[in-house]
């Protein structure tokens, strides 16, 4: 499953540079699938949805840091545990129960965004 950032976030920014998928963004920031990945142009996401990797997407939150769940792999393929949760001083990076994915699915998503790894 993806990780989410709860409203307990203090906007310290410790999590953002730790994400190997560039899936963490500052509040109100428009994000792209291409940010920090190998994705570009029209793509079919691993969940079957289509998108343009280079188009800005709506921010998930305008109050605190957020995670773009379609880019989150819980650090599978990079680290043993989600790095955002490991560095968060207030423990607000938690499993997103609405976005449950198997380890195999998360690894597939990681390979989709970073085929060179």
NORKA-V436949 format. One record per pair of residues at least 12 apart in sequence whose ideal C-beta (glycine too) atoms are under 10 Angstrom apart, sorted by sequence separation. I is the first residue (numbers start at 1). GAP is how many residues later the second one is. D is the distance in whole Angstrom. If there is no record, write none. Layout:
i->(I;I)
gap->(GAP;GAP)
d->(D;D)
This chain:
i->(3;21;22;23;24;33;39;40;41;42;72;82;13;16;22;23;39;40;41;42;57;82;21;22;23;39;40;41;57;11;21;22;38;39;67;3;11;20;21;37;19;20;67;9;33;34;35;5;32;33;34;35;51;65;3;5;32;33;34;2;3;32;33;34;35;49;74;5;32;33;35;47;74;32;47;65;32;33;46;72;30;31;32;45;76;30;31;45;67;76;77;29;30;31;46;65;69;72;74;76;29;30;31;64;65;73;76;30;31;67;69;70;72;74;76;77;28;29;69;73;76;77;28;29;75;76;77;25;27;28;29;39;67;69;73;74;76;77;78;26;27;28;29;35;73;76;77;25;27;28;37;72;73;76;77;25;26;27;28;31;33;36;73;74;75;76;25;27;28;29;31;32;35;73;74;77;78;27;29;31;33;72;73;77;26;27;28;33;71;72;73;26;27;29;31;32;70;71;73;78;25;26;31;73;77;24;25;73;24;25;71;23;24;25;70;23;24;23;21;22;23;25;21;23;24;19;23;24;16;19;21;22;23;15;21;23;14;16;21;23;9;11;13;15;19;21;23;47;11;12;19;20;21;7;9;10;11;19;21;47;5;9;10;20;21;46;4;5;7;8;9;19;20;21;4;7;9;18;20;21;6;20;47;5;19;20;24;46;5;24;46;53;5;18;23;4;5;46;47;4;19;20;46;3;18;19;45;46;2;4;18;19;46;2;3;17;18;46;2;15;17;18;45;46;1;2;4;15;16;18;44;45;2;3;14;15;18;24;43;2;3;14;15;17;18;43;1;2;3;15;16;2;3;14;15;1;14;15;37;39;14;15;19;38;39;12;14;18;37;38;39;12;14;37;38;39;12;15;36;37;38;10;12;15;36;37;38;3;5;9;10;14;34;38;2;3;4;5;8;10;12;33;3;9;3;6;8;10;5;8;9;6;8;9;3;6;7;8;6;8;5;6;4;5;6;21;4;5;21;3;4;6;20;23;3;4;5;22;3;4;21;2;3;4;20;21;1;2;4;20;1;2;4;1;2;3;1;2;20;1;2;1;2;1;1;1;2;1;2)
gap->(12;12;12;12;12;12;12;12;12;12;12;12;13;13;13;13;13;13;13;13;13;13;14;14;14;14;14;14;14;15;15;15;15;15;15;16;16;16;16;16;17;17;17;18;18;18;18;19;19;19;19;19;19;19;20;20;20;20;20;21;21;21;21;21;21;21;21;22;22;22;22;22;22;23;23;23;24;24;24;24;25;25;25;25;25;26;26;26;26;26;26;27;27;27;27;27;27;27;27;27;28;28;28;28;28;28;28;29;29;29;29;29;29;29;29;29;30;30;30;30;30;30;31;31;31;31;31;32;32;32;32;32;32;32;32;32;32;32;32;33;33;33;33;33;33;33;33;34;34;34;34;34;34;34;34;35;35;35;35;35;35;35;35;35;35;35;36;36;36;36;36;36;36;36;36;36;36;37;37;37;37;37;37;37;38;38;38;38;38;38;38;39;39;39;39;39;39;39;39;39;40;40;40;40;40;41;41;41;42;42;42;43;43;43;43;44;44;45;46;46;46;46;47;47;47;48;48;48;49;49;49;49;49;50;50;50;51;51;51;51;52;52;52;52;52;52;52;52;53;53;53;53;53;54;54;54;54;54;54;54;55;55;55;55;55;55;56;56;56;56;56;56;56;56;57;57;57;57;57;57;58;58;58;59;59;59;59;59;60;60;60;60;61;61;61;62;62;62;62;63;63;63;63;64;64;64;64;64;65;65;65;65;65;66;66;66;66;66;67;67;67;67;67;67;68;68;68;68;68;68;68;68;69;69;69;69;69;69;69;70;70;70;70;70;70;70;71;71;71;71;71;72;72;72;72;73;73;73;73;73;74;74;74;74;74;75;75;75;75;75;75;76;76;76;76;76;77;77;77;77;77;78;78;78;78;78;78;79;79;79;79;79;79;79;80;80;80;80;80;80;80;80;81;81;82;82;82;82;83;83;83;84;84;84;85;85;85;85;86;86;87;87;88;88;88;88;89;89;89;90;90;90;90;90;91;91;91;91;92;92;92;93;93;93;93;93;94;94;94;94;95;95;95;96;96;96;97;97;97;98;98;99;99;100;101;104;104;105;107)
d->(9;10;9;8;10;8;9;9;6;9;9;9;7;10;5;8;10;5;7;10;9;9;9;3;9;4;6;10;10;8;6;7;9;8;10;9;7;8;7;7;8;10;7;8;6;9;9;8;9;8;4;10;8;9;9;10;9;4;5;8;9;6;8;9;10;8;8;10;6;8;10;10;10;7;7;10;6;8;8;8;9;7;7;6;9;4;5;10;8;10;10;9;6;9;10;9;6;8;8;6;10;7;7;8;9;8;9;6;8;8;8;9;9;8;9;8;10;6;5;10;4;5;5;9;9;5;9;9;7;10;9;9;9;9;9;6;9;9;7;9;9;8;9;9;5;8;4;7;5;4;7;8;7;6;7;8;9;6;8;9;8;8;9;10;9;10;9;6;10;9;10;9;8;5;9;9;9;5;8;5;7;8;4;7;9;6;9;7;8;10;9;6;7;10;10;10;8;10;9;8;7;8;8;8;6;6;6;9;7;8;7;9;5;7;10;5;8;5;9;9;8;10;8;8;9;8;4;8;7;10;10;7;5;6;5;8;9;10;7;10;8;8;7;8;8;6;10;10;6;8;8;8;10;8;8;8;6;10;8;9;9;4;9;6;10;9;9;8;7;8;5;8;10;9;10;6;8;9;8;8;8;4;9;6;9;7;10;7;5;6;9;9;6;9;9;8;6;6;9;6;9;7;5;6;9;7;8;10;6;7;4;6;9;9;8;9;6;5;4;9;10;9;8;9;9;8;8;8;8;7;9;10;9;6;10;4;5;9;9;4;9;8;8;9;9;10;9;8;6;9;10;7;9;10;6;7;5;6;10;8;6;10;10;9;6;9;7;10;9;6;9;8;10;4;6;10;6;9;8;6;6;9;8;6;9;10;7;5;8;8;7;10;10;9;9;10;10;10;9;6;10;8;6;7;6;10;6;8;8;8;5;9;4;8;10;9;8;10;4;9;6;8;9;6;6;8;8;8;7;5;6;10;8;9;7;8;9;9;6;4;6;8;6;9;9;8;5;5;8;8;6;10;8;7;9;9;8;4;9;5;8;4;7;5;9;9;9;8;9)
